[in-house]
Amino acid sequence: MSASRITFIYCVIAILANLQYASAQGITTPNAPSPAAKVSQTIGISTVTVSYSRPGVKGREIWGTLVPYGWNVQGFGNVKSAPWRAGANENTVIEFSNDATVEGKKIPAGSYGLFFVINKDNTGEVILSKDSRSWGSFFYEEGHDEMRAPIKIQEGSMTERLSYDFVNVEKSSAQLILSWEKKQFPVSISFDVDAIVMANAREELKGPTGFGWQGFASAANYSLLNKTNQEEGSKWIDQAISQHKSFGTMIVKAGFLEQQGNNAEAEKVKKDAYTVATEAELNAYGYQLLGDSKINNAVDILKMTAERFPKSANAWDSLGEAYAIKGDSKNAVASFKKSLSMSPPDNIKANSEKYLKQLGAMK
C-alpha cells in the first residue's frame, strides 16, 4: 500500500472518530497516537507560539515514505498537490503576536498554518498559509500562502517524537527547529524589537501607566540604553522629571545630553543628581560605570560616596574594588582596611578580605 494511501486512511479514521465524539457529545479524550503539544518563545516583548501534534517514529521509515519527498497530491480534501503538514492531525499552527520576519520575509502578526517540503537532497521549503484552521494538508491552497522560503534541512540526533524547539535566542531573533527522526528543519524568526517596544510604550503611556512618572522614566531609559527614538525619549524623561526630580531621572536626562554631544550641560545635570542621590543609588551607579569600563569615572563616584557616607563599610569596600580594578593597589588596600575597621556584615567582610589576600596585604 502506498504512503499516500496509508495517510489518507488514517486521516479518514481520525475525522470519523472526531465526528462520532462530537455527535454523541462525548467526553474529551487524549489523542494517544500523536499527542497535542504547544511551545512558545518570547523574543523581545513579542511571542511566537507553535501548536502541533507529535507523531512517533515507531520503527517506521519516515523520509520519502511516511513523509513523501517534494509536493504530493492528497487522496482527500481538494485533491491538490500539497506540502507536509509539519506534524500530525490538524494543521500545525504558528502564531506571531507582532509583525515578524521569517527567513527574511515580512509576516504580519497573526496565526498561520505551518508546512514544510523536504527533498531527497535535504533542500526544502517552509510555508506559511493563511489557512490555519484546515485539517492537515488535505485542504491546502497554494494561493493562500502568506510566504514560501527555501531552507536547508540538517542532520540531527535521533528524536522519536516530533518536537519543536527554539534555539539561539537573542534580543531580537531565534531559530525555530522542527526535529524528527534524524532530520531538523530550521527556521529563522526575528522582530524589530526596538520599534515594537517603542510603539507599545506610546500606547501604554496613553493609559494608567501615563499617570505616573515611572512609565515615562522607564520608556526613556529604554530609549537611552538602546539608542533608539532618542528625541522622543528625551521628551519622556523631561515629563518624568517634571513629576519626580530624582537621581534616577536626572541621570537618564544627562545620558541623553551626552548622546547629543552636550557634555557641559550633562555634567551640570549630573552634579544636581548627585546632591539628591542616596548611598545605594550612588553605589549602583559606580558599579554601572565599572561595567561600562569607565574606571576613572567609577572611582570618582565611589570616592564621593565614601566621603558622603564615611561610616558605611559598604561604601569603602566598593571604593576598594574600583581602585583594585584600576590597578591602584595602595588606595585599594587602604579602602578595604577602612571597611574592615567598621565591623562590616559578613558578605562585605568576606569581599574585603578576598581582595586584600589577592593584593598580598593579608595573610
Secondary structure, DSSP 8 states (H G I E B T S, - for coil): --HHHHHHHHHHHHHHHHHHHHHHT-------SS-EEEEEEEETTEEEEEEEE--B-TT--TBTTTB-SS-EE-SSTT--EE-B-SSSSS--EEEESS-EEETTEEE-SEEEEEEEEE-TTSEEEEEEES--SSSTTTT--GGGEEEEEEEE-EEEEEEEEEEEEEES--SSEEEEEEEEEEEEEEEEEE--HHHHHHHHHHHHTTTGGGGSHHHHHHHHHHHHHHT-SHHHHHHHHHHHHHH---HHHHHHHHHHHHHTT-HHHHHHHHHHHHHH--HHHHHHHHHHHHHTT-HHHHHHHHHHHHHHSTT-HHHHHHHHHHHHHHT-HHHHHHHHHHHHTT---HHHHHHHHHHHHHTT---
